[in-house]
Amino acid sequence: MPKTGSGNFFEDYSLGQVIDHATPRTLQGAERALYHALYPARHALHSSDEFARASGLHASPLDDLITFHTVFGKSVPDISLNAIANLGYAEGRFHVPVWPGDTLRGRSQIIGLKQNSNGKSGVVYVRTEGVNQHGTIVLDYIRWVMVRKRDPDAPAPETHLPEPSPVVPPDTLFIPEGLDFSHYDFDLAGEPHRWSDYQIGEVIDHVDGVTLSEAEHMMATRLWQNTAKVHFDATAREDGKRLIYGGHIISLARALSFNGLANAQMIAGINAGAHANPAFAGDTVRAWSEVLDKAETSAPGVGALRLRLVATKVGAAGTLKGEDGRYLPDILLDLDYWALVPE
């Protein structure tokens, strides 16, 4: 029997299949330092223990996207090692914060399958959970990914398309125990804008940009143990380019959104997300946000903003799709999420 594995291909999946992902990972402060080195991340709650304590937490939790990338990375060898592209997300909820010293593992269930018309690949829909050392779910989300077939002549599975909810209802969001923004320090946070200052339909141009490099992208994919071939092996794509990991774009855009959304301290839910176009080294990423909705929470002084975060190469803020309804070619990411902000 061979000692090495080639990963799963589209025909290897079956509806309802549950996969426990290998290699649990213990996170430490080093992951926070590397995350802040890779991205211009500077939200105060994830930067300062003292700020976090003043907000009702015992210390500064790790950035929410560190949790996301770690859990995502656990699933890659089983779900997307032979991926062509990760396509989208839905129904994401962050259940409890992750602290230095926590150990995360992942498991996924196949909830949908659809072979593409070319017969060479198909789309796999999975619900993935991240669980800590206590067995507590820290994150769950749906994603769908296009995966190659090993044998184009292999029979196609019966098509089953899930119907994810377009929005995580705000009353189902998990608010970290003890979180209290009643005495929020806007000076230390970096901006004076509170929940009541944002209006539905408002578009915020985050101004700054970051040019992608191979070195940072490769470091990020290794940091999150993302082994998808298209991110490492230039021969895995016909154009001979290494595809930038979509999570790298998410984190860059989230970090850039600080300018205008410095008080959007925590991500509570991911409603929807699409990697609209591929990104490669040399591209410059800019970001803008649109306020889609607002909701109150049960936590003192804490409100929720539903935000559309868009990463783009050159497009103007507020411009997303063409007259045909398709994403414009410069749009890299369209992410719809809930953020917790001071009221």
C-alpha positions in Angstrom: 0.0 0.0 0.0 1.3 3.5 -0.8 2.4 5.6 2.2 1.5 8.9 0.7 -1.9 10.3 -0.2 -3.1 12.4 -3.1 -6.0 14.0 -1.3 -9.7 13.7 -2.1 -11.2 14.3 -5.5 -14.7 15.2 -6.4 -15.9 11.7 -6.9 -14.6 10.7 -3.4 -17.3 12.7 -1.6 -20.7 11.5 -0.6 -23.7 13.5 0.8 -23.7 13.4 4.6 -20.1 12.2 4.9 -18.4 13.5 8.1 -14.7 14.1 8.1 -12.6 14.7 11.3 -9.6 16.7 10.2 -6.1 15.9 11.4 -3.5 17.9 13.3 -5.0 19.9 16.1 -3.3 23.2 16.7 -2.4 25.0 19.9 -2.4 28.8 19.3 -0.1 31.2 21.2 0.8 34.8 21.2 3.2 34.1 18.3 0.3 33.6 16.0 -1.0 37.1 16.9 2.4 38.6 16.3 2.7 36.9 12.9 -0.8 37.9 12.0 -0.1 41.6 12.8 3.2 41.3 10.9 1.4 40.0 7.8 -1.5 42.4 7.8 -1.9 46.1 9.0 -4.2 44.8 11.8 -4.6 47.2 14.7 -8.1 46.9 16.2 -7.6 47.7 19.9 -9.5 44.8 21.4 -7.2 42.3 19.7 -4.1 44.4 20.4 -4.3 45.3 24.1 -5.0 43.2 27.2 -5.8 46.4 29.0 -8.3 47.6 26.4 -9.9 44.2 26.5 -10.1 44.2 30.3 -11.8 47.6 30.2 -14.3 46.0 27.7 -15.2 43.3 30.2 -12.9 40.5 29.0 -10.1 38.9 31.0 -7.5 39.5 28.3 -7.2 40.2 24.6 -8.6 37.3 22.5 -6.8 36.3 19.3 -8.1 38.0 16.2 -11.3 36.4 14.9 -9.7 35.7 11.5 -6.8 33.8 13.2 -9.6 31.5 14.4 -11.1 31.4 10.9 -7.8 30.7 9.1 -6.7 28.0 11.6 -10.0 26.1 11.3 -10.0 26.6 7.5 -6.5 25.3 7.3 -7.4 22.1 9.2 -10.0 21.3 6.5 -7.8 21.9 3.4 -6.1 18.4 3.2 -9.5 16.7 3.2 -11.6 19.2 1.3 -9.6 21.4 -1.0 -6.2 19.9 -1.5 -7.2 19.4 -5.2 -9.3 22.5 -5.4 -9.4 24.8 -8.4 -10.8 27.6 -6.3 -12.7 28.3 -3.1 -15.9 29.9 -4.1 -17.9 31.3 -1.2 -19.1 31.2 2.4 -22.3 31.5 4.4 -23.9 31.0 7.8 -20.6 31.7 9.7 -20.8 32.3 13.5 -18.1 32.9 16.0 -19.3 31.2 19.1 -16.7 31.9 21.8 -13.4 33.8 21.7 -10.1 32.0 21.2 -7.3 32.7 23.7 -3.6 32.0 23.6 -3.1 28.5 24.8 -6.3 27.1 23.2 -6.1 24.1 20.9 -8.3 24.0 17.9 -9.4 21.1 15.7 -11.9 20.8 12.8 -14.5 18.6 11.4 -16.7 18.9 8.3 -19.8 17.4 6.9 -20.6 17.2 3.1 -23.9 19.0 2.7 -24.0 19.4 -1.1 -22.5 18.2 -4.4 -22.9 19.3 -8.0 -20.7 18.1 -10.9 -19.8 20.9 -13.4 -21.0 20.6 -17.0 -17.4 20.0 -18.3 -17.3 16.7 -16.3 -13.8 17.5 -15.1 -14.7 19.0 -11.7 -17.5 19.7 -9.3 -18.6 21.9 -6.5 -18.5 20.5 -2.9 -20.5 22.2 -0.2 -19.4 21.6 3.4 -20.3 22.8 6.9 -17.1 23.1 9.0 -16.8 23.4 12.7 -13.9 24.5 14.8 -13.8 23.0 18.3 -11.5 23.9 21.2 -9.9 21.6 23.8 -13.0 21.6 25.9 -15.2 20.4 23.0 -16.8 23.8 22.7 -17.5 25.0 19.2 -15.6 28.2 18.5 -16.7 28.7 14.9 -18.9 27.1 12.3 -19.5 28.1 8.7 -20.6 26.8 5.3 -18.2 27.0 2.3 -18.3 25.7 -1.2 -15.2 24.8 -3.3 -14.6 23.7 -6.8 -12.6 20.4 -6.8 -11.0 18.5 -9.6 -12.1 14.9 -10.6 -9.5 12.2 -10.5 -11.3 10.4 -13.4 -13.4 12.6 -15.8 -15.3 9.4 -16.7 -16.3 8.6 -13.1 -20.1 8.8 -12.6 -21.4 12.0 -11.2 -23.1 11.9 -7.8 -26.7 12.9 -7.6 -26.9 16.7 -7.5 -27.9 18.2 -4.1 -27.7 21.9 -3.6 -28.1 23.3 0.0 -29.9 26.6 0.5 -27.9 28.5 3.1 -29.6 31.4 4.8 -28.6 34.7 3.2 -28.2 36.4 6.6 -27.3 35.2 10.1 -30.2 36.6 12.2 -28.7 39.1 14.5 -30.5 37.6 17.5 -28.6 34.4 17.0 -25.2 36.0 17.1 -23.0 34.9 20.0 -21.7 37.8 22.1 -18.6 37.1 24.2 -19.4 36.6 27.9 -18.8 39.8 29.8 -18.3 42.1 26.8 -19.3 45.6 27.8 -18.7 48.8 25.8 -20.4 51.1 28.3 -17.1 52.7 29.2 -15.4 52.4 25.8 -12.3 54.5 25.2 -12.7 56.0 21.8 -9.3 57.8 22.0 -7.4 54.6 22.5 -9.5 52.8 19.8 -8.4 55.4 17.3 -11.7 56.9 16.0 -14.8 58.6 17.5 -17.4 56.8 15.4 -20.0 54.8 17.3 -22.8 52.5 16.2 -25.3 55.4 16.0 -23.0 57.3 13.6 -23.3 54.8 10.8 -26.2 54.9 8.4 -27.6 52.0 6.4 -26.5 52.5 2.8 -23.4 54.5 3.8 -20.3 53.6 1.7 -16.8 54.0 3.3 -13.7 54.2 1.2 -10.8 52.9 3.4 -8.3 54.8 1.3 -5.2 52.7 1.8 -3.8 49.9 -0.3 -1.4 46.9 0.1 0.6 45.4 -2.8 0.6 41.6 -2.7 3.9 39.8 -2.6 4.8 36.1 -3.0 6.8 36.1 0.2 3.9 37.3 2.5 1.4 35.1 0.7 3.5 32.0 1.1 4.2 32.8 4.7 0.5 33.2 5.4 -0.5 29.9 3.8 2.2 28.1 5.7 1.2 29.8 8.9 -2.4 28.5 8.6 -1.2 25.1 7.3 -3.1 25.6 4.1 -1.8 23.0 1.8 -4.0 23.6 -1.3 -1.8 23.0 -4.4 -2.9 26.1 -6.3 -1.3 28.2 -3.5 2.1 26.5 -3.6 2.8 24.7 -6.8 3.0 26.9 -9.9 2.4 23.9 -12.1 -1.0 23.3 -10.6 -2.6 26.0 -12.7 -2.4 26.3 -16.5 -1.2 29.9 -16.3 1.8 28.9 -14.2 0.8 31.3 -11.4 0.4 30.6 -7.7 -3.1 31.7 -6.6 -3.2 34.0 -3.6 -5.1 32.3 -0.7 -8.6 33.9 -0.4 -8.2 34.2 3.3 -5.2 36.3 2.8 -7.4 38.8 0.9 -10.0 38.7 3.6 -7.5 39.6 6.3 -5.9 42.4 4.2 -9.3 43.9 3.5 -10.4 43.6 7.1 -7.2 45.3 8.3 -7.5 48.1 5.7 -11.1 48.7 7.0 -9.6 50.0 10.2 -9.5 53.4 8.5 -13.2 54.3 8.9 -14.2 51.2 11.0 -11.7 51.3 13.8 -14.4 50.5 16.3 -15.7 47.4 14.5 -13.8 45.5 17.1 -15.0 41.9 16.6 -16.5 39.8 13.8 -19.5 38.0 15.1 -20.9 36.4 12.0 -20.2 35.8 8.3 -23.5 36.1 6.3 -22.0 35.5 2.8 -18.8 35.7 1.0 -17.5 35.3 -2.6 -14.0 35.3 -4.0 -15.1 37.2 -7.2 -11.8 37.1 -9.1 -8.3 35.6 -8.5 -5.5 37.6 -7.0 -1.8 37.2 -7.7 1.5 38.6 -6.5 1.9 42.2 -7.8 -1.8 43.1 -7.4 -2.6 46.0 -5.1 -5.5 45.5 -2.8 -7.8 48.3 -1.7 -11.0 48.1 0.3 -14.3 49.8 0.8 -17.3 48.9 3.0 -21.1 49.5 2.8 -23.3 49.5 5.9 -26.1 47.0 5.1 -28.0 46.9 8.4 -27.8 47.6 12.1 -29.0 45.7 15.2 -28.9 46.0 18.9 -27.5 43.3 21.1 -28.1 42.2 24.7 -24.6 43.2 25.8 -24.3 46.6 27.5 -23.1 49.3 25.1 -22.6 46.8 22.2 -24.3 47.2 18.8 -24.0 45.1 15.7 -23.3 46.5 12.2 -23.9 44.4 9.1 -21.2 45.3 6.7 -20.3 44.5 3.1 -16.5 44.5 2.8 -15.2 44.6 -0.7 -11.6 44.1 -1.8 -10.7 45.6 -5.2 -7.7 46.2 -7.3 -8.5 49.6 -8.8 -12.3 50.1 -8.7 -14.1 53.1 -7.2 -15.7 52.7 -3.8 -19.3 51.6 -4.2 -18.8 50.0 -7.6 -19.3 46.2 -7.5 -21.1 44.7 -10.5 -21.6 45.5 -14.1 -25.0 45.9 -16.0 -25.0 42.1 -16.6 -25.0 41.5 -12.8 -21.5 40.0 -12.8 -18.7 41.1 -10.6 -16.4 43.6 -12.2 -13.0 42.1 -13.1 -11.2 44.2 -10.5 -13.3 42.9 -7.6 -11.5 40.3 -5.5 -13.7 39.8 -2.5 -17.3 40.5 -1.5 -17.8 39.7 2.2 -21.0 40.3 4.1 -20.4 40.1 7.9 -21.6 41.3 11.3 -19.2 43.3 13.5 -19.6 44.3 17.1 -19.2 48.1 17.8 -19.8 50.5 20.7 -23.2 52.1 20.8 
